[in-house]
């Protein structure tokens, strides 16, 4: 069956080079259809009406939306095309009233405002203190938390110690 099972150096190098070449080609599956983070952020800014959105939170939400919603990338790309036809999110939402893409638009808005993609007690939270639902009243109402100094208080630089009194 296999008369010459050994590879000489040229055959080995040739097959290795071919393998690397094939691996470097873009696949026809998920990688080619995936919406990039920068495009997702543009779509998110349009959907939420907020210009300053955290890209790290966006990366988490994008990954969560992909896991939670089958075909999210294709729907997001379709929303991008429809977004170009609408002056604002209200007009787009009205135009999508009977379209399944409206659910994708609402899922993006829900994710940014709640900080989570799924609902229920086992939902992953991607943003708590950066969730958009807290922004309108942030100057007057603190973000609810059981932490004494607010959410993520341990990440801030502690205040400098005062000079010791001299006696």
The 8 nearest C-alpha neighbors of each residue, nearest first, counted from 0:
[[1, 2, 3, 4, 5, 6, 7, 10],
 [2, 0, 3, 4, 5, 6, 7, 10],
 [1, 3, 0, 4, 5, 6, 7, 10],
 [2, 4, 5, 1, 6, 0, 7, 10],
 [5, 3, 1, 2, 6, 0, 7, 10],
 [6, 4, 3, 7, 2, 11, 1, 10],
 [7, 5, 10, 11, 8, 4, 3, 9],
 [6, 8, 10, 9, 11, 5, 12, 4],
 [7, 9, 11, 10, 12, 6, 13, 5],
 [10, 8, 12, 11, 7, 13, 6, 14],
 [9, 11, 13, 7, 12, 8, 6, 14],
 [10, 12, 8, 14, 9, 13, 6, 15],
 [13, 11, 15, 9, 10, 14, 16, 8],
 [14, 12, 10, 16, 15, 11, 9, 17],
 [13, 15, 17, 11, 16, 12, 10, 18],
 [16, 14, 18, 12, 17, 13, 11, 19],
 [15, 17, 19, 13, 18, 14, 12, 20],
 [18, 16, 20, 14, 15, 19, 13, 21],
 [17, 19, 15, 21, 16, 20, 14, 22],
 [20, 18, 22, 16, 17, 21, 23, 15],
 [19, 21, 17, 23, 18, 22, 16, 24],
 [20, 22, 18, 24, 23, 19, 17, 25],
 [23, 21, 19, 20, 24, 18, 25, 26],
 [22, 24, 20, 21, 19, 25, 18, 26],
 [25, 23, 21, 22, 26, 20, 19, 27],
 [26, 24, 23, 27, 31, 30, 22, 28],
 [25, 27, 28, 24, 30, 31, 29, 22],
 [26, 28, 31, 25, 29, 30, 32, 24],
 [27, 29, 26, 30, 31, 32, 25, 33],
 [28, 30, 32, 31, 33, 27, 26, 72],
 [31, 29, 33, 32, 28, 26, 25, 27],
 [30, 32, 29, 33, 28, 27, 26, 25],
 [33, 31, 29, 30, 72, 34, 28, 73],
 [34, 32, 72, 30, 31, 29, 35, 73],
 [33, 35, 72, 32, 38, 36, 39, 76],
 [36, 34, 38, 37, 33, 39, 40, 72],
 [35, 37, 39, 38, 40, 58, 34, 57],
 [38, 36, 40, 39, 35, 41, 54, 34],
 [37, 39, 41, 40, 35, 36, 42, 34],
 [40, 38, 36, 42, 37, 41, 43, 35],
 [39, 41, 43, 37, 38, 42, 44, 36],
 [42, 40, 38, 44, 43, 39, 45, 37],
 [41, 43, 39, 45, 40, 44, 46, 38],
 [42, 44, 40, 46, 45, 41, 47, 39],
 [45, 43, 41, 49, 47, 48, 46, 42],
 [44, 46, 42, 48, 43, 47, 41, 88],
 [47, 45, 43, 44, 88, 48, 42, 108],
 [48, 46, 44, 49, 45, 108, 43, 111],
 [47, 49, 45, 44, 46, 50, 88, 43],
 [50, 48, 44, 47, 51, 52, 45, 43],
 [49, 51, 44, 52, 48, 45, 47, 41],
 [52, 50, 49, 53, 44, 54, 48, 40],
 [51, 53, 50, 54, 49, 44, 57, 40],
 [52, 54, 56, 55, 57, 51, 129, 58],
 [53, 55, 57, 56, 58, 52, 40, 36],
 [56, 54, 58, 57, 53, 59, 60, 52],
 [55, 57, 59, 53, 54, 58, 60, 126],
 [56, 58, 54, 60, 55, 59, 61, 53],
 [59, 57, 55, 61, 56, 60, 54, 62],
 [60, 58, 56, 62, 57, 61, 125, 63],
 [59, 61, 63, 57, 62, 58, 64, 56],
 [62, 60, 64, 58, 63, 59, 57, 65],
 [61, 63, 65, 59, 60, 64, 58, 66],
 [62, 64, 60, 66, 65, 61, 67, 116],
 [65, 63, 67, 61, 66, 62, 68, 60],
 [66, 64, 62, 63, 71, 68, 67, 61],
 [65, 67, 63, 64, 68, 62, 69, 71],
 [66, 68, 64, 65, 63, 69, 117, 116],
 [69, 67, 71, 65, 64, 66, 70, 103],
 [70, 68, 71, 67, 65, 66, 72, 64],
 [69, 71, 73, 72, 68, 74, 65, 75],
 [70, 72, 74, 65, 68, 69, 73, 75],
 [73, 71, 75, 33, 74, 34, 70, 76],
 [72, 74, 76, 75, 70, 71, 77, 32],
 [73, 75, 77, 71, 76, 72, 78, 70],
 [76, 74, 78, 72, 77, 73, 71, 79],
 [75, 77, 79, 73, 78, 74, 72, 80],
 [76, 78, 74, 80, 79, 75, 73, 81],
 [79, 77, 75, 81, 76, 80, 82, 74],
 [80, 78, 82, 76, 77, 81, 75, 42],
 [79, 81, 77, 78, 82, 83, 76, 84],
 [80, 82, 78, 83, 84, 79, 77, 85],
 [83, 81, 79, 85, 84, 80, 78, 91],
 [82, 84, 81, 80, 85, 79, 86, 78],
 [83, 85, 82, 81, 86, 80, 91, 87],
 [86, 84, 82, 91, 87, 83, 90, 81],
 [85, 87, 90, 84, 88, 83, 91, 82],
 [88, 86, 90, 89, 85, 91, 45, 82],
 [87, 89, 91, 90, 46, 92, 45, 86],
 [90, 88, 92, 91, 87, 93, 86, 94],
 [91, 89, 93, 88, 92, 87, 85, 94],
 [92, 90, 88, 94, 93, 89, 85, 95],
 [91, 93, 95, 89, 94, 90, 88, 96],
 [94, 92, 90, 96, 95, 91, 89, 88],
 [95, 93, 91, 92, 96, 90, 97, 98],
 [96, 94, 98, 92, 101, 93, 97, 91],
 [95, 97, 93, 94, 98, 92, 101, 99],
 [98, 96, 95, 99, 101, 94, 100, 93],
 [97, 99, 95, 100, 96, 101, 102, 94],
 [100, 98, 101, 102, 97, 103, 95, 96],
 [101, 99, 103, 98, 102, 104, 74, 95],
 [100, 102, 104, 95, 99, 103, 98, 105],
 [103, 101, 105, 100, 104, 99, 106, 98],
 [104, 102, 106, 100, 101, 105, 107, 74],
 [103, 105, 101, 107, 102, 106, 100, 108],
 [104, 106, 108, 102, 107, 103, 109, 101],
 [107, 105, 103, 109, 104, 108, 102, 110],
 [108, 106, 110, 104, 105, 109, 103, 111],
 [107, 109, 105, 111, 110, 106, 47, 46],
 [110, 108, 106, 112, 107, 111, 113, 105],
 [111, 109, 116, 115, 107, 114, 113, 108],
 [110, 112, 114, 108, 109, 113, 130, 131],
 [113, 111, 131, 132, 130, 109, 110, 114],
 [114, 112, 115, 110, 130, 111, 109, 132],
 [113, 115, 126, 130, 110, 111, 125, 112],
 [116, 114, 124, 110, 113, 125, 117, 123],
 [115, 117, 110, 63, 64, 60, 118, 114],
 [118, 116, 122, 115, 119, 67, 123, 110],
 [117, 119, 122, 116, 120, 115, 121, 123],
 [120, 118, 121, 122, 117, 123, 115, 116],
 [119, 121, 122, 118, 123, 117, 124, 115],
 [120, 122, 119, 123, 118, 117, 124, 115],
 [123, 121, 117, 118, 119, 120, 124, 115],
 [124, 122, 115, 125, 121, 117, 116, 63],
 [123, 125, 115, 126, 114, 122, 127, 116],
 [126, 124, 114, 115, 59, 123, 56, 60],
 [127, 125, 114, 129, 130, 124, 128, 56],
 [128, 126, 130, 129, 114, 124, 125, 113],
 [127, 129, 130, 126, 150, 142, 133, 151],
 [130, 128, 126, 127, 131, 114, 133, 53],
 [131, 129, 114, 112, 127, 126, 132, 113],
 [130, 132, 112, 134, 133, 111, 129, 113],
 [131, 133, 112, 130, 134, 113, 135, 111],
 [132, 134, 131, 137, 135, 136, 130, 142],
 [133, 135, 137, 131, 136, 132, 130, 129],
 [136, 134, 137, 133, 132, 138, 131, 139],
 [137, 135, 138, 140, 139, 134, 133, 141],
 [136, 138, 134, 140, 139, 133, 135, 141],
 [139, 137, 136, 140, 141, 135, 134, 133],
 [138, 140, 137, 136, 141, 135, 142, 134],
 [141, 139, 137, 136, 138, 142, 133, 143],
 [142, 140, 143, 137, 139, 138, 149, 136],
 [141, 143, 144, 140, 133, 128, 149, 137],
 [144, 142, 141, 145, 149, 150, 140, 146],
 [145, 143, 146, 149, 142, 150, 147, 141],
 [144, 146, 147, 143, 149, 150, 148, 142],
 [147, 145, 149, 144, 148, 150, 152, 151],
 [146, 148, 149, 145, 144, 152, 150, 151],
 [147, 149, 152, 146, 150, 151, 153, 145],
 [150, 148, 146, 152, 147, 144, 151, 142],
 [149, 151, 152, 146, 144, 128, 148, 142],
 [152, 150, 153, 154, 149, 155, 128, 146],
 [151, 153, 150, 154, 149, 148, 155, 146],
 [152, 154, 151, 155, 156, 157, 150, 148],
 [155, 153, 152, 151, 156, 157, 150, 149],
 [156, 154, 153, 152, 157, 151, 158, 148],
 [155, 157, 158, 154, 153, 159, 152, 151],
 [156, 158, 155, 159, 153, 154, 160, 152],
 [159, 157, 160, 156, 155, 161, 153, 152],
 [160, 158, 161, 157, 156, 162, 155, 163],
 [159, 161, 158, 162, 163, 157, 164, 156],
 [162, 160, 163, 159, 164, 158, 165, 157],
 [161, 163, 164, 160, 165, 159, 166, 158],
 [162, 164, 161, 165, 160, 166, 159, 158],
 [165, 163, 162, 166, 161, 160, 159, 158],
 [164, 166, 163, 162, 161, 160, 159, 158],
 [165, 164, 163, 162, 161, 160, 159, 158]]
